């Protein structure tokens, strides 16, 4: 019978052994693999939860697609390749943006800032209104007045609240100008931004502590770039697949001059760091799994000693050494697989409990953090990765020791 080693191994796994210690060690082996598997599932799911949480903040601030130049910081707004996109069937909103660094001065405080000049439809392009705090509204300009909406951290650095009484003084260096030591201000262009009565909070220092949103007309005047943009921000129609539209627009523009970035690519550095952290956690727990597999080796080794009489009987019935060793290999593999399945189920249960009831809190005080409990997101791809990892590590770790011990103890 070709599969008789498997059936014998299955009988050994679930039958009572002569020495009760073997049953206990087998149970410990299953628990060791199960708990490590559970830890892998929960840890990776928590990393996924934080990634989704960060992505939700960027979703409210960053456009669906962003077109930037391959070389340099700006390009001409009337570039023929860009003009092809105006009126595209998949694009709901087409918005120009000009962004550069400047110096913001309020009374006796000075802070280097990023001025982000946007068009009036920026509030439709993103969910910026969900991020606003204050009694005013998101207004960029009115008649001859130009308004600025600073990040909440930047407002704190400048010593202002959601509303600032005096205009912000904004300075940007003139192109090609040389510093006059006697009068340095001549080398800078200066403009004023009034308060619209609100600040924004993305809960990310990159934005909250450095950015001021204002009209693109103000940015073009300040940086003396009347016909230039640093990016084109796009919002797609509801039925359009973002990934398909991204590739189509990239082919239309050409990869040699422009890059089309989705929301994750716009924050590539942030998500790259999170992926590296997740990978390190995965590798660390895989090493712990490898250690847990030594319990399986000990359990199967004791089983070989316990079943020496059965081995002689099987030999007399015609079984060869290879088939006998396979019995104990299957035994170890079934312990590994059983532990993987139990661990996956326990991990899923714990993730569901955390998602539903928030059992593990971020801190002792409610409202101290952005979320009260650790966020959890279960990805099916991670579950498959964990199962394959546990089974593969278990199989590989068992193969050589069981073959060696089997030959020594069977003889």
C-alpha positions, 0 to 999 in steps of 0.5 A, a space after each residue: 500500500 503506497 500510502 501506508 506510512 501516512 496512515 500509520 503516522 496518523 494513527 500514532 499521532 492521535 492514539 495513546 502512547 505507552 509513555 504519557 510523557 510523549 503525549 504531553 510533549 506532542 501537545 506542547 509541540 503543537 502548542 508551540 507551533 500554534 502560538 508562534 503562528 498566532 503571533 505571526 498572524 497578529 503581528 503582521 495584521 497590526 502592521 497592516 492596521 497601522 499602514 491602513 491608518 496612515 493611508 487614510 490620512 494621506 487619502 484626505 490630503 493627497 490626490 488620487 494621481 499626481 503627475 510630476 516631472 522626471 527631471 527638475 522641480 517644475 514644468 510648463 503648464 501648457 506642455 503639449 503632453 499635459 494638454 492631452 489630458 484636459 477633457 480626458 474621459 476618465 478624469 473628473 478633476 484636473 488641478 494645477 499645483 505649484 510648491 516650493 520652500 519659503 520663509 514665514 515670519 509672524 511677529 518675532 518668529 521665523 519658520 521655513 515652510 513649504 508653500 503649496 499653491 493650489 486651485 480653488 477645486 482643491 477641496 473637491 480634489 481631496 477631502 481637506 474639509 475633513 481635516 480643518 479645525 477652526 471657525 472659518 472656512 477653506 478659502 484661498 483668495 477673495 478680491 485682492 486678499 490672499 489667504 493661507 491655511 497652515 498646518 496645526 503644528 506650523 501654526 503652533 511654531 509661529 505662535 498663532 491659532 486657527 485665526 491670526 490677527 496680523 498677516 503672515 509675511 512670506 519671503 522667497 529668494 529672487 531668481 539669480 539675485 545676489 545678497 546685499 549685505 547692507 540690505 539683504 531683503 532686496 534679494 527676496 520677494 515678499 508677500 502677505 497671507 491673511 488668515 481664513 480662520 482654519 488650520 488643517 491637521 493630517 496627523 503627520 509631521 511632514 504636513 502639519 509642521 511645514 505646509 501652508 495651503 494657498 492659491 496657486 496665483 499667490 505661489 506663482 507671484 511669490 516664486 516668480 513662475 507665472 506659467 510653471 507648475 510642480 505637479 498636476 493633481 488628478 481626481 478620477 471618475 467613480 467607475 474608473 480603476 485607479 491602477 488602469 488609469 495610472 498606466 494609461 496616463 503614463 503611456 500617454 505622457 511617456 515615462 521619459 519626461 513625467 511620472 504618474 504617482 498613486 497615493 502610495 507612491 506619493 508617500 513611498 518613503 513612509 510606506 517603505 519604512 513600514 514594509 521594512 519594519 513588517 519584514 523584520 518582525 516576520 523574520 524575527 518570528 520565523 526564527 522563533 518558529 524554527 526554535 519551536 520546531 525542535 520540540 517536534 524533533 524531540 517528540 518524534 524522537 521519543 515516539 521512535 523509541 516508544 514504537 521500536 517493537 512496532 518497527 520490528 513488526 513492520 519490518 517483518 511484514 515487508 516494510 523497508 527502512 525508507 518507509 519506516 522513516 517516512 512514518 515518523 517524518 509524516 508524524 512530525 509534518 502533521 504536528 507542524 501542519 496541525 499547529 499551523 492550522 490551529 495558530 491561524 484560527 487563533 490568530 484570526 479570532 484574536 484579530 476579530 476580537 481586537 477589531 470588534 472590542 479593542 481589547 489592547 489599548 494604545 494607552 491608559 487614557 482615552 483620546 491620548 492617541 489618534 486611535 484608542 486601540 491598536 488597529 488591525 487589518 487582516 490580509 489574506 495574502 499574509 495568512 497564506 504567507 504565514 501558513 506556507 512559512 510555518 509548514 515549510 520551516 517545519 518540513 525543512 527543520 524536520 527532514 534531516 534530524 528525523 532521517 538521522 535519528 531514525 536510522 540510529 534508533 531503528 537499527 
